Amino acid sequence: MPGESFRFIHASDFHLETPLGDLDSLPPHLHELMAEAPRQAARAVFEAALADNIDFLVLSGDLLNPQAAGPHGMSMLLDYFEQLNTKETPVFWCAGLSDAPEKWPESVPLPPNVTLFSKHETGVIPVQRGGRTICTVVGRSSDGQQVLHVPSYRVEATNDYTVAVGYGSSDADALAEGRFDYWALGGEHNHLEIEGGAEAASIYSGTPQGRSLSECGAHGYVSIDVDGDRTTRIHRIESDVFRYCNVKLDANAIAAVGDIRNLLGERIGRLQHENGGRHLLIEWDISIASGETLASVGDVEELLQWVRREYGHGSPAAWTTNLRIRPPKQYPDSWNGEDTILGDFLRASDKHGKLDGRDLNLLPTTEEHSGLNSTTTTLLAEVAASDRTEVLNQATLLGVEMLRGEKPNLVQKS
């Protein structure tokens, strides 16, 4: 017998207490917009819940730390909870680590439509419409662990379509043991659909607003349609105001347009088109293959200020958070062949490079500077093996700059 069709929204990880990060400087003209971005993205979730005629809203953890978010964050949640209560829309909230149930003040009661699941026992709640049960929601707040404990969700079997709400990392095989139709998961800031292991849909909705360069790309929430045959259709909805982008470029890309500034401008235009007019926070990672590509003398800091000035003040803005130009691994043969200190230096660098920097010992260098504190000395002397090549490349570039009395240009002026 066919069941009822219904619709719900699944969102998580609002982190209303956490501002946007990965910025070495805050652009003054974007201060207010950046401060408001997490709340604006969360508002988009609630506004959709109010406007889209959904049957219920599922929130799977880390909405806010009440103490850190303060009254402004709490009042925003309560206001939307009350509006949803007026529409008789149930809200099912599984707390994560930031919003553990005991952190919510007892003096601030939640509206009756909001179920904040306990972390001590699993809640099983039928969702009704017109006197008929359309599905069952099973939920449990996090007990403080990073991993979701699926066995704690064992409940009496039902023929209803069942939505399980949980927080923490898991995998397809573990989730399959729950035998639910939809896992509404929280704790991952990037959207993730876990495939394999079962017929159930297992979704981390992700945060509505990315916070760092490790959270590049689109962020938002998901809208779920379930038809009478229990077919689940998942729709990703973007709600982020600012979008982090990591762009990698190489010498071939620069050569194709002839000028790095033209290339940056072209890529920014493409990013703005692809990302729907949102404000962009961009990290550039530019690799130079060979010293032969050093066209003239220039300054990376100057390029950074130029790209911020040209593209960081528009509407929408494309603000460069960081511009990193990786030093070439090879310098012109003529420099290596010189019978000079520069030539000796480059030949020594090549020797260390062939060993991936494994023979480098920085401790004697730190001992020459008595003013260094112990923490700095330890960090310098114990450079991880994976970082030694990068340190060697950066040190070689610095040495070349000093010995040539100029900065090799890794950028080409217009």
VMD Tcl script that draws the C-alpha trace (Angstrom):
set ca {
  {0.00 0.00 0.00}
  {1.49 3.38 -1.00}
  {2.43 5.67 1.82}
  {2.19 9.43 2.17}
  {4.41 11.78 0.22}
  {6.13 14.47 2.29}
  {8.95 16.99 2.30}
  {11.49 18.08 4.89}
  {14.65 20.17 5.15}
  {17.90 18.87 6.62}
  {20.57 21.33 7.79}
  {23.41 21.36 10.29}
  {26.63 22.98 11.51}
  {25.45 26.61 11.61}
  {28.23 27.47 14.10}
  {26.71 30.88 14.74}
  {29.52 31.54 17.22}
  {32.30 31.16 14.63}
  {33.33 33.96 12.24}
  {34.88 33.52 8.82}
  {38.60 32.68 8.96}
  {41.76 32.22 6.88}
  {42.28 35.95 6.41}
  {45.62 37.61 7.07}
  {43.82 40.96 7.09}
  {40.16 41.89 7.23}
  {39.09 44.16 4.38}
  {37.29 47.06 6.13}
  {34.59 47.36 3.47}
  {33.60 43.72 4.04}
  {33.66 43.71 7.87}
  {29.92 43.97 8.40}
  {29.01 41.54 5.61}
  {31.51 38.95 6.86}
  {30.32 39.25 10.45}
  {26.72 38.72 9.35}
  {27.38 35.95 6.80}
  {26.94 32.91 9.14}
  {23.62 34.24 10.43}
  {22.43 35.21 6.95}
  {23.19 31.70 5.65}
  {21.32 30.16 8.59}
  {18.39 32.50 8.01}
  {18.13 31.15 4.47}
  {17.48 27.69 5.93}
  {14.68 28.92 8.18}
  {13.15 31.17 5.53}
  {12.96 28.16 3.21}
  {11.38 26.10 5.98}
  {8.72 28.79 6.42}
  {8.07 29.34 2.72}
  {8.37 25.89 1.15}
  {5.43 24.20 2.88}
  {7.63 21.51 4.43}
  {6.34 18.93 6.89}
  {9.25 19.20 9.32}
  {12.79 20.53 9.79}
  {15.77 18.39 10.84}
  {18.84 20.02 12.43}
  {21.74 17.65 13.00}
  {24.08 19.41 15.36}
  {26.52 22.25 16.04}
  {24.02 25.05 15.53}
  {25.69 27.30 18.08}
  {27.50 27.41 21.37}
  {25.02 29.51 23.39}
  {27.70 31.11 25.55}
  {29.98 32.02 22.64}
  {27.22 33.06 20.22}
  {25.56 35.23 22.84}
  {22.00 36.56 22.98}
  {22.00 37.59 19.31}
  {22.50 34.02 18.07}
  {20.11 32.48 20.57}
  {17.37 35.03 19.86}
  {17.62 34.35 16.14}
  {17.07 30.62 16.68}
  {14.21 31.19 19.11}
  {12.50 33.66 16.80}
  {12.49 31.19 13.91}
  {11.48 28.31 16.16}
  {8.48 30.39 17.26}
  {7.54 31.22 13.67}
  {7.67 27.53 12.77}
  {5.62 26.75 15.88}
  {2.94 29.16 14.65}
  {2.82 27.15 11.41}
  {2.74 23.89 13.46}
  {5.97 22.73 11.80}
  {7.94 20.25 13.95}
  {11.68 20.83 14.44}
  {13.92 17.90 15.35}
  {17.29 18.97 16.78}
  {20.09 16.50 17.42}
  {22.84 18.36 19.29}
  {26.52 17.97 18.44}
  {29.61 19.06 20.36}
  {29.15 22.84 20.27}
  {25.45 22.80 21.16}
  {25.32 19.98 23.73}
  {21.88 19.99 25.43}
  {23.29 20.98 28.82}
  {24.71 24.18 27.30}
  {21.24 25.53 26.49}
  {20.07 27.71 29.44}
  {17.25 26.16 31.45}
  {15.79 29.63 31.86}
  {15.16 29.83 28.08}
  {12.55 27.17 27.21}
  {12.23 25.95 23.64}
  {8.84 26.19 21.89}
  {6.69 23.01 22.01}
  {7.31 22.21 18.33}
  {11.06 21.77 18.97}
  {12.41 18.39 20.04}
  {15.97 18.62 21.34}
  {17.00 14.97 21.54}
  {18.63 13.64 24.67}
  {22.18 12.31 24.58}
  {21.28 9.59 27.08}
  {18.50 7.86 25.20}
  {17.18 7.57 21.66}
  {13.96 9.39 20.86}
  {11.34 7.90 18.51}
  {8.73 10.39 17.32}
  {5.99 9.84 14.72}
  {5.31 12.78 12.43}
  {1.63 13.23 11.72}
  {-0.31 15.13 9.11}
  {-4.10 15.19 9.02}
  {-4.27 12.56 11.73}
  {-2.06 10.07 9.82}
  {1.56 9.18 10.48}
  {3.66 10.11 7.45}
  {7.04 9.01 8.85}
  {8.99 8.41 12.04}
  {11.99 10.41 13.22}
  {14.61 8.68 15.37}
  {17.25 10.83 17.01}
  {19.90 11.08 19.68}
  {22.22 13.96 20.55}
  {25.95 13.41 20.59}
  {27.46 12.00 23.78}
  {30.63 13.99 23.16}
  {32.29 11.47 20.85}
  {33.53 12.22 17.34}
  {32.18 8.91 16.00}
  {28.47 8.19 15.62}
  {27.45 5.17 17.71}
  {24.94 3.44 15.41}
  {24.04 0.58 17.81}
  {22.48 3.13 20.19}
  {19.84 3.78 17.49}
  {18.35 0.30 17.71}
  {14.62 0.76 18.05}
  {11.52 -1.34 17.48}
  {10.98 -1.97 13.76}
  {8.27 -0.01 11.99}
  {6.80 0.01 8.50}
  {6.99 3.80 8.40}
  {9.57 5.68 6.38}
  {12.18 6.45 9.05}
  {14.53 9.40 9.31}
  {17.48 8.92 11.68}
  {19.18 12.07 12.99}
  {22.75 11.79 14.26}
  {26.04 13.59 14.73}
  {29.59 12.30 14.16}
  {31.67 10.47 11.59}
  {30.59 7.09 10.24}
  {30.75 4.91 7.15}
  {28.34 3.10 4.88}
  {28.65 -0.32 6.53}
  {28.04 1.05 10.02}
  {25.07 3.15 8.93}
  {23.53 0.18 7.10}
  {23.12 -1.58 10.44}
  {20.55 1.02 11.43}
  {18.14 -0.04 8.66}
  {16.72 3.46 8.26}
  {15.50 5.15 5.08}
  {17.40 8.40 5.55}
  {20.33 9.32 7.79}
  {20.39 13.08 8.51}
  {23.97 13.53 9.66}
  {25.94 16.43 11.12}
  {29.53 17.16 12.05}
  {31.01 17.57 8.55}
  {31.24 21.12 7.22}
  {31.44 20.04 3.59}
  {28.43 18.35 1.99}
  {28.94 14.60 1.81}
  {26.79 11.75 0.53}
  {27.90 8.35 1.80}
  {27.45 5.75 -0.90}
  {27.32 1.96 -0.67}
  {26.40 -0.37 2.14}
  {22.61 0.07 2.04}
  {19.65 1.46 0.13}
  {19.30 4.31 2.63}
  {20.37 7.85 1.77}
  {23.10 8.97 4.19}
  {23.77 12.69 3.97}
  {25.97 15.20 5.76}
  {24.23 18.42 4.75}
  {27.32 20.49 5.56}
  {27.42 24.00 6.97}
  {25.32 26.71 5.29}
  {28.40 28.98 5.24}
  {32.00 27.86 4.74}
  {34.53 29.24 7.22}
  {37.97 28.53 5.78}
  {40.01 27.48 2.77}
  {39.56 23.87 3.86}
  {35.85 24.42 3.15}
  {36.07 25.63 -0.43}
  {33.12 25.49 -2.78}
  {29.35 25.67 -2.37}
  {27.66 25.33 1.02}
  {24.04 25.18 2.03}
  {21.43 22.64 3.10}
  {19.32 19.88 1.55}
  {15.62 19.64 0.77}
  {14.21 16.10 0.74}
  {11.13 14.92 -1.16}
  {9.75 11.46 -0.41}
  {6.94 10.09 -2.58}
  {4.30 7.50 -1.78}
  {6.59 4.71 -2.98}
  {9.32 5.80 -0.50}
  {11.54 7.13 -3.26}
  {13.86 9.75 -1.80}
  {14.89 12.76 -3.87}
  {17.64 14.98 -2.53}
  {18.04 18.60 -3.61}
  {21.09 20.63 -2.63}
  {20.30 24.29 -1.96}
  {23.12 26.84 -1.80}
  {22.88 29.47 0.94}
  {26.44 30.76 1.47}
  {27.12 34.49 1.21}
  {30.90 34.23 0.92}
  {32.59 31.40 -0.94}
  {36.17 30.24 -0.42}
  {38.12 29.30 -3.54}
  {41.56 27.74 -3.92}
  {43.00 28.34 -7.37}
  {46.13 26.61 -8.63}
  {48.04 28.10 -11.56}
  {51.29 27.15 -13.25}
  {53.79 28.60 -15.68}
  {51.91 27.16 -18.67}
  {48.73 29.00 -17.69}
  {50.69 32.25 -17.34}
  {52.40 31.72 -20.69}
  {49.05 31.09 -22.39}
  {47.86 34.63 -21.63}
  {51.31 36.23 -21.53}
  {50.83 38.14 -18.28}
  {50.01 37.00 -14.77}
  {47.81 39.99 -14.06}
  {45.68 39.27 -17.09}
  {45.46 35.65 -15.95}
  {44.31 36.59 -12.44}
  {41.67 38.91 -13.88}
  {40.42 36.25 -16.29}
  {40.17 33.62 -13.55}
  {38.36 36.01 -11.19}
  {35.80 36.77 -13.89}
  {35.26 33.06 -14.43}
  {34.91 32.39 -10.71}
  {32.35 35.15 -10.28}
  {30.28 33.72 -13.12}
  {30.52 30.16 -11.78}
  {29.62 31.12 -8.23}
  {26.50 33.11 -8.88}
  {27.56 36.59 -7.87}
  {28.66 35.68 -4.34}
  {31.53 37.38 -2.56}
  {34.68 35.33 -3.10}
  {37.62 34.73 -0.77}
  {40.43 33.44 -2.97}
  {43.75 31.77 -2.27}
  {46.11 31.64 -5.23}
  {48.72 28.89 -5.41}
  {51.06 29.58 -8.32}
  {53.84 27.20 -9.31}
  {56.80 28.36 -11.38}
  {58.41 25.41 -13.14}
  {61.81 26.89 -13.87}
  {63.95 29.91 -13.26}
  {63.93 30.44 -17.01}
  {60.41 31.84 -16.60}
  {61.61 34.73 -14.44}
  {60.86 37.49 -16.90}
  {61.89 40.58 -14.96}
  {62.29 42.00 -11.48}
  {59.06 42.20 -9.44}
  {57.48 41.95 -6.03}
  {54.87 39.39 -4.94}
  {53.57 41.75 -2.25}
  {53.00 44.37 -4.92}
  {50.98 41.87 -6.95}
  {48.90 40.98 -3.88}
  {48.06 44.62 -3.23}
  {47.23 45.12 -6.91}
  {44.79 42.21 -7.15}
  {43.08 43.27 -3.92}
  {42.79 46.84 -5.14}
  {41.47 45.88 -8.59}
  {39.01 43.13 -7.65}
  {38.49 43.19 -3.89}
  {36.24 46.24 -3.70}
  {33.56 45.40 -6.24}
  {30.04 44.19 -5.67}
  {30.38 41.29 -5.39}
  {33.93 41.43 -4.09}
  {36.68 38.97 -5.01}
  {39.11 39.35 -2.12}
  {42.47 37.62 -2.30}
  {43.20 36.11 1.10}
  {46.63 34.84 0.14}
  {48.83 34.79 -2.93}
  {51.49 32.14 -2.80}
  {54.08 31.74 -5.49}
  {56.07 28.57 -5.12}
  {59.75 29.01 -5.90}
  {61.16 27.25 -8.96}
  {63.04 24.04 -8.32}
  {65.53 24.94 -11.03}
  {67.28 28.20 -11.79}
  {68.98 29.22 -15.05}
  {72.00 27.05 -15.91}
  {74.04 30.22 -16.36}
  {73.51 31.07 -12.69}
  {74.45 27.57 -11.53}
  {77.61 27.70 -13.62}
  {78.88 30.98 -12.25}
  {82.21 30.97 -10.40}
  {80.62 33.12 -7.72}
  {79.06 32.79 -4.30}
  {75.68 32.58 -6.06}
  {76.89 29.66 -8.17}
  {78.30 27.89 -5.10}
  {75.05 28.50 -3.26}
  {72.86 27.09 -6.04}
  {75.07 24.03 -6.45}
  {74.83 23.38 -2.70}
  {71.06 23.78 -2.88}
  {70.89 21.29 -5.77}
  {72.87 18.80 -3.71}
  {70.44 19.04 -0.80}
  {67.49 18.93 -3.21}
  {68.57 15.56 -4.59}
  {68.24 14.21 -1.04}
  {64.89 15.93 -0.50}
  {66.48 17.95 2.26}
  {66.92 14.89 4.48}
  {70.49 15.85 5.35}
  {69.60 19.35 6.53}
  {70.36 20.08 10.18}
  {69.02 23.43 11.35}
  {69.99 23.09 15.01}
  {73.48 24.67 14.67}
  {71.83 27.65 12.99}
  {69.42 28.18 15.89}
  {72.31 28.02 18.39}
  {73.85 31.10 16.78}
  {70.85 33.18 17.88}
  {70.60 33.24 21.66}
  {67.49 35.44 21.50}
  {65.30 32.70 20.07}
  {62.91 31.17 22.59}
  {62.91 27.41 23.11}
  {59.66 26.85 21.23}
  {60.93 28.58 18.10}
  {64.24 26.73 18.32}
  {62.47 23.38 18.56}
  {60.21 24.13 15.59}
  {63.13 25.21 13.43}
  {65.31 22.27 14.38}
  {62.60 19.65 13.90}
  {61.18 20.49 10.49}
  {59.09 17.54 9.41}
  {60.50 15.47 6.57}
  {57.46 16.30 4.43}
  {58.18 20.01 4.83}
  {61.92 19.98 4.23}
  {61.72 20.31 0.45}
  {59.43 23.31 0.77}
  {61.73 24.92 3.35}
  {64.72 24.30 1.09}
  {62.96 25.86 -1.92}
  {61.97 28.94 0.04}
  {65.47 29.29 1.50}
  {67.01 28.97 -1.96}
  {64.80 31.74 -3.32}
  {65.73 33.99 -0.40}
  {69.43 33.26 -0.96}
  {69.13 34.03 -4.67}
  {67.41 37.34 -3.89}
  {70.14 38.37 -1.47}
  {73.08 37.25 -3.58}
  {71.75 38.86 -6.75}
  {70.78 42.01 -4.89}
  {67.26 41.87 -6.32}
  {64.09 39.84 -6.30}
  {63.74 37.44 -9.22}
  {60.40 38.26 -10.76}
  {57.81 35.56 -10.40}
  {55.26 38.05 -11.66}
  {55.31 40.10 -14.81}
  {54.26 43.72 -14.72}
  {51.65 44.98 -17.12}
}
mol new
graphics top color blue
foreach p $ca { graphics top sphere $p radius 0.5 }
foreach p [lrange $ca 0 end-1] q [lrange $ca 1 end] { graphics top cylinder $p $q radius 0.2 }
display resetview
